[in-house]
């Protein structure tokens, strides 16, 4: 089949194999990149790839494929696609699928499956991947016939992106890929099988919410990931500015409201600034926008924001009253709900509330490691803050999980949505490097920095080869402290400093990078940070910097897990110094 | 989370497709909730099955399970009918030891409970009883001293009393799944939501 025939008569049914239908559908759905790894049960689909315009990115591990699809989706707002074979190929995707599920990221994973005649017989490389992924997908499909491929894939894309986005898996048996059928794009369109009631708030409910906002003296907006997913940034800004409401952000909400905005308080929760959590605890009205009151955000539920009424605007009905009871739940798309709510909100000023908040900042600036003079030690916070300054806050930062992730959240100030990509809900180490690759495919013009710990980097560093093979220009900053830092911090705080399993030996990352043909730098002094960042930034290709930071620094402030939100461990003053091994 | 547990009954309409039962059961399993009884059968409409699920869980848990069942793509509707007026029935077959000496008394119980004898053998008989759970419990209690050999129960089926039904509204014609409905119907669905707030 040539391209001309395909596009001259696009809607005429044609005889195609299931494998060809997969690529045909992906092309028609506007998919540019598929992140995948071949194998026996998906071979017919790879064979049909040779006739497709879709660009296939060969990964080094299927987990990487799912994280790349996820990073692509988060950076672009479009559906990311990962492809793998049956059995181990499919099970390797599980972590990436669960990551996307927890963080509402729209990805479609296509897996090959053994032939339908041997399903359930423990055939070579057979695994029940649809059974395994039921709890970690929005939906999944076992496709055993070629004529089911089109409808399943089209519906999968629709489900992945609809409402609260998430992952969908399509498992296609080998015979379904090989056999042929008449394919008709239009006939494969997803059909409504149920009347979906949209729980759109009534006028009365909107009035209730507006009344609470208009009466409130100490309101706080809790800004979550839903703002970015719904594209409601402008509406949130108008709400905050109209009624003079402080905005606290969740980790995944960072970028949803400009960091430089006068009403921005900063990040809330376990490693949020003390005054942010204080404001939440003192508030008389929480306006929760597209967030789910995760335990890392609330601390102990019994003592969480006891003085506050709660308005919860959320598209997922199952999130309402899950952790925190809402006085006024408004279920629906955040942007649409806010557009209806905004005309009911009166202009207001809360100067008393603001002075109370400013007062609660107290000595925070003194404790901020950023304001300490250079004492010869290199702190991760310095690296992140310099990265923010040098990139003028304009880069797309993709982080892994742990201390560096929290320092990134504290010291890189995000102005725009989709400029921070991080694994929040599942906390998946090894996420950063592959997700960064996916983000770069989605935003080729953006400066993409992978900020990753020495532990998480070693989980998926095989994808360095993908970077080189695909000639992808991502920059990598390893925050290397020789420990699994966040776990070490917990051991220091809560296990009397018994560092079991946390001291971490790493290879020479500079030599490792060079082995892949990626230039590497090592940095040990604060004064070297900015020159090294700019060397990497202005190199026309990928680069890696190994930042040897203070080994036993901790992330402050910290609300211990399950503790009251206002009970924070603060950075000691003056700073406790420890000798490094260097 | 300590919540007062109570028997909750869910009526769920689903597409009759492989794996749907697994998806629904999984929502209970992952939260550690036990399913007391679960019945599935065809409905008056082709390719649509109806489930009645009974589980002893707290009010907040019931709300969460209901909301999560609804998120499943193959689910057409779900309703927690615990607070509605309903007719609930289940059926039991009870094989009980019966000698010449005891058979007469057993038949007397069967008559009182409006049950039926569906098999009679020299040393046993099988009793069929249909009714609400407590009626079946009561019969089992009086039969126990005679020696229950074997028992099988169907689990509950439940239907709302009166004209109100649990039947899902089906899309008309070629409505797309994403089509939005607003107006009184949507807000009344939301009112149900507000009646059952989580008790966290």
Interface residues (C-beta under 8 A of the other chain):
Chain A: X130 X131 X134 X135 X138 X139 X142 X158 X159 X162 X190 X191 X192 X193 X194 X195 X196 X197 X198 X199 X200 X201 X202 X205 X301 X316 X317 X318 X320 X321 X322 X323 X324 X325 X329 X331
Chain B: X15 X18 X19 X22 X23 X26 X30 X60 X63 X64 X67 X68 X70 X71 X72 X73 X75 X76 X77 X168 X169 X170 X171 X174 X175 X176 X177 X178 X179 X180 X181 X182 X185 X186 X187 X189 X190 X193 X194 X197 X198 X200
